[in-house]
Amino acid sequence: MVFPSKKDRWITVLLWGIAIIGLLIPIRTGNLLSVLLILPLIGLLLWFWFRTDYRIIGEKLKIRYGPVRQTINIKEIQVIFKAKKNPLAAAPALSLDRIVLHCGKFNVTSISPQDKQQFLQALVAINPHIKMEKSLKQSLS
């Protein structure tokens, strides 16, 4: 199952704004070398936009965040709770509406699946021992 990342408007404006402005300025100044240098950076930035999702394959959760990949064994997820809305927190998510997955002692990952309820149901179907914040549990009922 593939769960796309939820995308906040402000992140949309930020990513696309940087990409467009980063390309338009060198084009307007006529600096072809700058355009050629900035294109790979814009491509990398938009890679995050187009390729951020969460895949459940067997008992594994595979997280894609642009070029970054992470795999979590769903049986090792112990606790899930809502994340605090911190725009500065680095996370494989395109939204501040995140959930945090605790796996083991130090492995913590914040993600933002678009359909949080269906995503959580899929995780609990594989690992019914996952503890959840009360508000997340209620959304599953």
C-alpha positions in Angstrom: 0.0 0.0 0.0 1.3 3.5 -0.9 0.4 6.5 1.3 1.3 9.8 -0.2 2.5 12.6 2.1 0.1 15.3 3.1 1.3 18.6 1.6 0.8 21.9 3.4 0.1 25.0 1.3 2.9 27.0 2.8 5.4 24.3 2.0 4.1 24.1 -1.5 4.5 27.9 -1.9 8.0 27.7 -0.4 9.3 24.8 -2.5 7.9 26.0 -5.8 8.7 29.6 -5.1 12.3 28.8 -4.5 12.4 26.7 -7.6 10.8 29.3 -9.8 12.7 32.3 -8.5 15.9 30.3 -8.5 15.5 29.7 -12.2 14.0 33.1 -13.2 16.7 35.3 -11.7 19.6 33.7 -13.8 17.4 33.6 -16.9 16.5 37.3 -16.6 20.2 38.3 -16.1 21.1 36.1 -19.1 23.6 34.1 -17.2 23.5 30.7 -18.9 26.1 29.1 -16.6 24.1 30.0 -13.5 21.0 28.4 -15.1 22.9 25.2 -15.8 24.2 25.2 -12.2 20.9 25.9 -10.6 18.9 23.3 -12.6 20.2 20.2 -10.7 19.5 22.0 -7.4 15.9 22.7 -8.5 15.6 19.1 -9.6 16.7 17.9 -6.2 14.3 20.3 -4.4 11.4 19.2 -6.5 12.4 15.5 -6.1 11.3 15.9 -2.4 7.9 17.3 -3.6 7.1 14.6 -6.1 8.7 11.6 -4.3 7.7 11.7 -0.6 5.5 8.8 0.4 5.2 5.9 2.8 4.9 2.3 1.5 3.8 -0.7 3.5 5.3 -3.8 2.0 4.8 -7.0 4.0 5.9 -6.1 7.5 8.1 -3.2 6.5 7.3 0.5 6.3 9.4 2.1 3.5 9.7 5.8 3.7 10.8 7.8 0.5 11.7 11.5 1.0 13.2 12.6 -2.3 16.5 10.8 -2.5 16.4 9.7 1.1 15.2 6.2 2.0 14.4 4.6 5.3 12.9 1.2 6.2 11.2 0.5 9.5 10.1 -3.0 10.7 6.4 -2.5 11.6 6.7 -5.1 14.3 9.3 -2.9 16.1 7.0 0.2 16.3 6.1 0.7 19.9 4.4 4.0 20.2 2.7 6.5 17.8 1.6 10.0 18.8 0.9 13.3 17.2 3.9 15.5 16.6 4.2 19.1 17.8 3.9 21.5 15.0 7.5 22.6 14.6 8.3 23.9 11.1 12.1 23.6 11.9 12.0 19.9 12.7 13.7 17.8 10.0 11.3 15.1 9.0 10.3 13.1 5.9 7.1 15.0 5.7 5.6 17.9 3.6 3.1 18.9 6.3 3.1 20.0 9.9 0.3 17.5 10.6 2.6 14.7 11.5 2.7 11.6 13.5 5.7 10.3 15.3 6.7 6.6 15.2 8.9 5.2 18.1 10.8 2.1 17.2 13.3 0.7 19.7 15.1 2.9 22.2 16.4 5.7 20.0 14.7 5.4 16.5 12.1 8.1 16.1 10.6 9.2 12.8 8.0 11.9 12.0 5.8 11.4 9.0 2.7 12.9 7.5 0.5 10.5 5.6 -2.3 12.1 3.7 -4.8 9.5 4.9 -3.7 9.1 8.5 -6.6 6.9 9.6 -6.1 4.3 6.8 -2.3 4.4 7.4 -2.7 3.7 11.1 -5.2 1.0 10.5 -2.7 -0.7 8.2 0.0 -0.5 10.8 -2.2 -1.8 13.6 -3.3 -4.7 11.4 0.3 -5.8 11.2 1.3 -4.9 14.8 -1.7 -4.8 17.1 0.6 -4.1 20.1 1.3 -0.5 19.0 0.4 2.0 21.7 -1.2 5.2 20.4 -2.1 8.6 21.7 -5.8 8.7 22.7 -6.9 11.0 19.9 -5.2 8.8 17.3 -6.9 5.7 18.8 -10.3 7.4 18.6 -9.8 8.2 14.9 -9.5 4.5 14.3 -12.9 3.6 15.9 
